[in-house]
Amino acid sequence: MARQYAEGTVVSVEKSRAEIETLLLKYGADQLMNAVDTASGEYVVGFRYRGMYAKLNLRVPLVTDPRFRKTKQGRPMTELQRKNAAEAEARRLWRALVLVVKAKLEAVASPNPRTPDEQKPEVGHGNTPLSAVRSAARFRCRPRWSVRLPNL
């Protein structure tokens, strides 16, 4: 099975959150806000970008998630193994979110599309991927970026 992006990373969630905050400030965002709902594992990063408000949602799996019941060998996981696996998945998801934020901010900051693929319409939407990103970042449609991982 192919490895997932950032699988095995040791970069902490806190460092990834700080990196997102630094990126947002670098690209001109202000009024940053971080929130977490520990009961559901949902994190929210809110900010204002170019005068419009945005929100990034990230749901990380809890220790009780069914995927942390058995090891790769099929044996039941201990409580410590479940905790470590959930923490590793949270670190991986945050690293993936850093990548998504970098890509979206760079796409919005770029004056022209860089590849022909960015000009192709998205399936079912009629927008090009670049225009969809720019639209979301400028919040002409709905003032919200919503990123749900791991389904990137």
N, C-alpha and C positions, 0 to 999 in steps of 0.2 A: 504494500500500500504506500502511496506517495505521502511524503511528509507535508504537513500543513504549514502555512507561513508562520514563522516565529515559534515553531514547535521546539520545546526545550530551552526557550529563552530564560535568562536569569535576571533580566531587567525587571525591576519591581513595578508594581501598579502605580505607586506614588511617583516614580521617575517618569513613567509614560504619561501620567496626568500632567506633570510639570512640563514635559516636552510639548504636549498639546497646547498648554497655556502659553508657552514661549512662542510657538508657531503662530497662534492666533494673534498675539500682540505684535509679532514681527510683520504680519500681513495687514495690520491696522484695525483689528477687532478691539473692542473695549467693553466695559461693564461685564466682566467675566464672572461666572457663578458655577460652583460645583455642588452637587447634591448626591446623596446615596440613600437608597432604601435597602437596608440590610436584610429585611424580611424576604424581599423578592429578588435581591441581587441586581437591582437596576440602578445604574449610574446615569446622571444627567450632567452635561456640561452646557451651560447657557452663555451666550455672549451677544453683543451687538456688533454687526459688521456692516459697514457702509450705511449706517443709520437704521438698519433693520435688525430685528431680533431673530436669533437662531437657537436651536437646541439640538444637541447630539444625545441620543439615547443608546446605552449599551447595557445589555442584560447578560450577566455572567452566571454560569450555572452554580447552584448551591451544592454543598456536600451531599445533600439528599438526592441529587439528580441520579436517575437510573443508570446513566453511563458510568457512574463511579461505584457500581456494585461488584463488578468482577474485574480481575486483572486480565491482561492480554492472553494469559494461559487458561483463563476460565475459572480461576479460583476466586473465592469471595475476598474482597478487599477488607483489610483492617480499617479501623477508624482513622488511624494515622495515614494510611495509604489514600483513603478517600479525601482527607483534608489536603494532603500534598497534591493529589491529582486535580482537585478543584482550584487550588491556588495556582498551579501550573497553567491550567486552562484560562484562568482570569488574566494571568500575565500575557499569555499568547493573544487573547482577544484584545487587550489594551494595545499591544504592539501593532496588531492589525488595524486598530482604529487610528493609531498615529499615522500609519501609511495612508489610510483613506483621507484623513484630514490634510496631509501634505499634498496628496494628489488633487483634491478638490480645490484647495487654496491656490495651487499653482495653475490649475486649469482656468480658474477665474481671473487670475492675475495676467495670464498670457493673452496677448492681443489677437493671436490667430491660432486656429487649430494646427497641431503639429503633424498629424497623420491623417491619411484619407479615411481611416476607420472612424475617426471622431466626427466625420461629416455624414456617416451612414445613419439612417433613421433607426430608432429603437423599435423593437417589436411591440406593436400594439399602442405605442404612444404618439408616433408621428414626429417626435422631437429628435434632434441629433443628440448623442450623448453629451457633447460639449455644451450645447444650448440648454440641455436639462440641468447640467451642473451649474452653469451660469445663472439660470433661472432660479434654481434652488438657493444658490449663494446670495443672489440679490433679492430673493424673497418676493418675486413678482406674483407668484401663484399662492404660496402658502408660507408663512414665515417660520419654516422649520426644516432643518436637516434631520432626518431620522435614519440612523444607522443601526441595523440589527445584525449582529454577528452571531454565529459563524457563517451564515449563508451569504458570503460575499459574492 
